[in-house]
Structure formats: C-alpha cells, structure tokens
Amino acid sequence: MKFNTKIPKEISVHDISFVLAQDPDCCESSNNDCQELEITVRNNGVGNFVTIKTERWAFDGDGTEDWFLDLIKEICK
C-alpha cells in the first residue's frame, strides 16, 4: 500500500484515522468475527503523534508485517 498523494503545504491535517480489519487468527479464543486495528494520527501543532489501538491483531511472522511497517512509516512522514 502506497500513499503517493502529497497534501499541499497550505492545507494542514490535524486528525486522521484508519481502521483495518482481518479475519481472526487460529489462536484466538474469542468468538470475534474479525480483528480490528485503529491507527490515529493527531497533530497538536508541534508534530504528528500516532496511536495504535486494538484488542488483538496477529501477524503470521512470515514477512507479512512488512506492509504494516511501511504504512506506519508513510503515515509518519
């Protein structure tokens, strides 16, 4: 996933939020239909602060988490 759109410097983004969802992993003991991960970026005038909120989000550990790290790096630019 790439964000190639640059926001003009005349426009400031103060808050942006993403909610990602995936099927539950095989180790999850709850009856959840999906796992959700909320990423929020808030600019308080000094800089961007990223928060990540989830009850559970699993990576297989086979390199599939690379897209997530790329997403966080892109958001923090």
N, CA and C atoms as an extended XYZ file, in Angstrom:
231
Properties=species:S:1:pos:R:3:atomname:S:1:resname:S:1:resid:I:1 pbc="F F F"
N         0.850       -1.164        0.000 N   MET     1
C         0.000        0.000        0.000 CA  MET     1
C         0.896        1.228        0.000 C   MET     1
N         0.675        2.121       -0.945 N   LYS     2
C         1.474        3.337       -1.035 CA  LYS     2
C         0.544        4.538       -1.100 C   LYS     2
N         0.947        5.597       -0.424 N   PHE     3
C         0.243        6.858       -0.490 CA  PHE     3
C         1.103        7.789       -1.317 C   PHE     3
N         0.727        7.990       -2.556 N   ASN     4
C         1.521        8.818       -3.448 CA  ASN     4
C         1.022       10.251       -3.530 C   ASN     4
N        -0.089       10.538       -2.890 N   THR     5
C        -0.659       11.873       -2.940 CA  THR     5
C        -0.002       12.759       -1.894 C   THR     5
N         0.521       13.869       -2.316 N   LYS     6
C         1.107       14.845       -1.399 CA  LYS     6
C         0.076       15.928       -1.118 C   LYS     6
N        -0.099       16.235        0.151 N   ILE     7
C        -1.039       17.273        0.544 CA  ILE     7
C        -0.333       18.620        0.411 C   ILE     7
N        -0.968       19.578       -0.266 N   PRO     8
C        -0.336       20.897       -0.418 CA  PRO     8
C        -0.014       21.518        0.938 C   PRO     8
N         1.082       22.262        1.020 N   LYS     9
C         1.511       22.822        2.298 CA  LYS     9
C         0.516       23.830        2.874 C   LYS     9
N        -0.379       24.361        2.030 N   GLU    10
C        -1.387       25.308        2.506 CA  GLU    10
C        -2.491       24.613        3.304 C   GLU    10
N        -2.562       23.291        3.204 N   ILE    11
C        -3.592       22.519        3.893 CA  ILE    11
C        -2.926       21.760        5.028 C   ILE    11
N        -3.525       21.841        6.215 N   SER    12
C        -2.981       21.080        7.339 CA  SER    12
C        -3.996       20.024        7.777 C   SER    12
N        -3.483       18.850        8.033 N   VAL    13
C        -4.310       17.755        8.523 CA  VAL    13
C        -4.055       17.644       10.016 C   VAL    13
N        -5.117       17.737       10.810 N   HIS    14
C        -4.971       17.681       12.261 CA  HIS    14
C        -5.230       16.289       12.814 C   HIS    14
N        -6.195       15.601       12.243 N   ASP    15
C        -6.524       14.256       12.702 CA  ASP    15
C        -6.877       13.395       11.501 C   ASP    15
N        -6.367       12.175       11.512 N   ILE    16
C        -6.752       11.208       10.501 CA  ILE    16
C        -6.739        9.839       11.177 C   ILE    16
N        -7.678        8.996       10.777 N   SER    17
C        -7.803        7.706       11.424 CA  SER    17
C        -8.061        6.627       10.380 C   SER    17
N        -7.454        5.454       10.596 N   PHE    18
C        -7.658        4.293        9.741 CA  PHE    18
C        -8.134        3.150       10.624 C   PHE    18
N        -9.064        2.366       10.128 N   VAL    19
C        -9.446        1.134       10.810 CA  VAL    19
C        -9.209       -0.006        9.831 C   VAL    19
N        -8.320       -0.910       10.221 N   LEU    20
C        -8.013       -2.087        9.414 CA  LEU    20
C        -8.703       -3.286       10.039 C   LEU    20
N        -9.135       -4.230        9.224 N   ALA    21
C        -9.811       -5.424        9.734 CA  ALA    21
C        -9.282       -6.650        9.010 C   ALA    21
N        -9.212       -7.758        9.747 N   GLN    22
C        -8.799       -9.027        9.163 CA  GLN    22
C        -9.542      -10.155        9.871 C   GLN    22
N        -9.556      -11.318        9.251 N   ASP    23
C       -10.162      -12.496        9.856 CA  ASP    23
C        -9.411      -12.861       11.130 C   ASP    23
N       -10.095      -13.467       12.104 N   PRO    24
C        -9.401      -13.889       13.324 CA  PRO    24
C        -8.316      -14.917       13.011 C   PRO    24
N        -7.274      -14.932       13.836 N   ASP    25
C        -6.229      -15.937       13.649 CA  ASP    25
C        -6.635      -17.229       14.367 C   ASP    25
N        -5.928      -18.303       14.083 N   CYS    26
C        -6.304      -19.619       14.611 CA  CYS    26
C        -6.052      -19.764       16.108 C   CYS    26
N        -5.308      -18.850       16.711 N   CYS    27
C        -5.023      -18.915       18.146 CA  CYS    27
C        -6.008      -18.105       18.980 C   CYS    27
N        -6.869      -17.364       18.336 N   GLU    28
C        -7.800      -16.505       19.065 CA  GLU    28
C        -8.900      -17.354       19.685 C   GLU    28
N        -9.147      -17.134       20.973 N   SER    29
C       -10.139      -17.949       21.677 CA  SER    29
C       -11.516      -17.299       21.753 C   SER    29
N       -11.646      -16.063       21.300 N   SER    30
C       -12.941      -15.386       21.364 CA  SER    30
C       -13.774      -15.720       20.131 C   SER    30
N       -14.992      -15.277       20.132 N   ASN    31
C       -15.894      -15.506       19.004 CA  ASN    31
C       -15.993      -14.288       18.098 C   ASN    31
N       -14.943      -13.483       18.047 N   ASN    32
C       -14.951      -12.291       17.203 CA  ASN    32
C       -15.038      -12.665       15.734 C   ASN    32
N       -15.794      -11.869       14.985 N   ASP    33
C       -15.879      -12.067       13.539 CA  ASP    33
C       -14.610      -11.604       12.837 C   ASP    33
N       -13.945      -10.615       13.428 N   CYS    34
C       -12.725      -10.095       12.817 CA  CYS    34
C       -11.869       -9.424       13.878 C   CYS    34
N       -10.637       -9.175       13.516 N   GLN    35
C        -9.718       -8.405       14.352 CA  GLN    35
C        -9.626       -7.014       13.752 C   GLN    35
N        -9.692       -6.008       14.608 N   GLU    36
C        -9.614       -4.623       14.128 CA  GLU    36
C        -8.427       -3.920       14.758 C   GLU    36
N        -7.839       -3.054       13.967 N   LEU    37
C        -6.699       -2.252       14.389 CA  LEU    37
C        -6.987       -0.813       13.976 C   LEU    37
N        -7.000        0.086       14.936 N   GLU    38
C        -7.259        1.502       14.645 CA  GLU    38
C        -5.956        2.284       14.790 C   GLU    38
N        -5.618        3.013       13.746 N   ILE    39
C        -4.434        3.874       13.747 CA  ILE    39
C        -4.919        5.311       13.631 C   ILE    39
N        -4.525        6.138       14.584 N   THR    40
C        -4.917        7.545       14.572 CA  THR    40
C        -3.662        8.405       14.585 C   THR    40
N        -3.658        9.421       13.729 N   VAL    41
C        -2.570       10.398       13.705 CA  VAL    41
C        -3.175       11.744       14.084 C   VAL    41
N        -2.625       12.336       15.104 N   ARG    42
C        -3.135       13.627       15.582 CA  ARG    42
C        -1.977       14.607       15.615 C   ARG    42
N        -2.203       15.772       15.012 N   ASN    43
C        -1.202       16.832       15.016 CA  ASN    43
C        -1.658       17.893       16.000 C   ASN    43
N        -0.851       18.121       17.039 N   ASN    44
C        -1.205       19.119       18.056 CA  ASN    44
C        -0.538       20.464       17.817 C   ASN    44
N         0.005       20.646       16.607 N   GLY    45
C         0.685       21.894       16.285 CA  GLY    45
C         2.195       21.792       16.428 C   GLY    45
N         2.658       20.800       17.160 N   VAL    46
C         4.088       20.578       17.345 CA  VAL    46
C         4.581       19.489       16.404 C   VAL    46
N         3.741       18.481       16.205 N   GLY    47
C         4.120       17.370       15.338 CA  GLY    47
C         3.040       16.309       15.340 C   GLY    47
N         3.253       15.274       14.559 N   ASN    48
C         2.289       14.184       14.465 CA  ASN    48
C         2.547       13.152       15.549 C   ASN    48
N         1.467       12.716       16.182 N   PHE    49
C         1.522       11.657       17.177 CA  PHE    49
C         0.643       10.524       16.699 C   PHE    49
N         1.201        9.323       16.651 N   VAL    50
C         0.490        8.156       16.152 CA  VAL    50
C         0.100        7.283       17.328 C   VAL    50
N        -1.183        6.896       17.386 N   THR    51
C        -1.638        5.941       18.382 CA  THR    51
C        -2.197        4.723       17.659 C   THR    51
N        -1.998        3.577       18.269 N   ILE    52
C        -2.481        2.317       17.723 CA  ILE    52
C        -3.335        1.659       18.796 C   ILE    52
N        -4.557        1.263       18.419 N   LYS    53
C        -5.495        0.690       19.381 CA  LYS    53
C        -6.066       -0.608       18.814 C   LYS    53
N        -6.035       -1.664       19.616 N   THR    54
C        -6.603       -2.935       19.195 CA  THR    54
C        -6.816       -3.829       20.411 C   THR    54
N        -7.772       -4.725       20.317 N   GLU    55
C        -7.887       -5.771       21.321 CA  GLU    55
C        -6.967       -6.923       20.953 C   GLU    55
N        -6.857       -7.197       19.659 N   ARG    56
C        -5.969       -8.242       19.168 CA  ARG    56
C        -5.747       -8.039       17.679 C   ARG    56
N        -4.500       -8.143       17.263 N   TRP    57
C        -4.126       -8.100       15.846 CA  TRP    57
C        -2.908       -9.006       15.698 C   TRP    57
N        -3.008      -10.026       14.897 N   ALA    58
C        -1.929      -11.004       14.784 CA  ALA    58
C        -1.252      -10.939       13.415 C   ALA    58
N         0.081      -11.099       13.442 N   PHE    59
C         0.872      -11.260       12.230 CA  PHE    59
C         1.374      -12.695       12.202 C   PHE    59
N         1.481      -13.254       11.012 N   ASP    60
C         1.968      -14.622       10.875 CA  ASP    60
C         3.467      -14.730       11.124 C   ASP    60
N         4.185      -13.640       11.020 N   GLY    61
C         5.618      -13.662       11.229 CA  GLY    61
C         6.404      -14.150       10.023 C   GLY    61
N         5.745      -14.193        8.882 N   ASP    62
C         6.413      -14.663        7.670 CA  ASP    62
C         6.744      -13.519        6.720 C   ASP    62
N         6.875      -12.328        7.279 N   GLY    63
C         7.169      -11.161        6.447 CA  GLY    63
C         5.930      -10.364        6.081 C   GLY    63
N         4.751      -10.877        6.409 N   THR    64
C         3.521      -10.165        6.059 CA  THR    64
C         3.360       -8.871        6.850 C   THR    64
N         4.143       -8.711        7.920 N   GLU    65
C         4.045       -7.482        8.705 CA  GLU    65
C         4.784       -6.320        8.052 C   GLU    65
N         5.553       -6.586        6.998 N   ASP    66
C         6.307       -5.522        6.324 CA  ASP    66
C         5.395       -4.419        5.795 C   ASP    66
N         4.235       -4.776        5.260 N   TRP    67
C         3.308       -3.764        4.735 CA  TRP    67
C         2.856       -2.840        5.864 C   TRP    67
N         2.708       -3.403        7.077 N   PHE    68
C         2.262       -2.604        8.216 CA  PHE    68
C         3.337       -1.590        8.604 C   PHE    68
N         4.568       -2.034        8.656 N   LEU    69
C         5.663       -1.124        8.986 CA  LEU    69
C         5.801       -0.032        7.920 C   LEU    69
N         5.637       -0.400        6.650 N   ASP    70
C         5.673        0.599        5.582 CA  ASP    70
C         4.550        1.614        5.724 C   ASP    70
N         3.365        1.134        6.117 N   LEU    71
C         2.220        2.025        6.317 CA  LEU    71
C         2.509        3.026        7.439 C   LEU    71
N         3.027        2.554        8.548 N   ILE    72
C         3.334        3.438        9.669 CA  ILE    72
C         4.401        4.471        9.270 C   ILE    72
N         5.429        4.032        8.553 N   LYS    73
C         6.467        4.966        8.089 CA  LYS    73
C         5.869        6.026        7.180 C   LYS    73
N         4.972        5.626        6.288 N   GLU    74
C         4.348        6.565        5.348 CA  GLU    74
C         3.465        7.570        6.091 C   GLU    74
N         2.729        7.094        7.075 N   ILE    75
C         1.844        7.957        7.853 CA  ILE    75
C         2.656        8.999        8.619 C   ILE    75
N         3.810        8.607        9.117 N   CYS    76
C         4.630        9.499        9.955 CA  CYS    76
C         5.414       10.538        9.189 C   CYS    76
N         5.408       10.476        7.855 N   LYS    77
C         6.146       11.468        7.057 CA  LYS    77
C         5.545       12.837        7.197 C   LYS    77
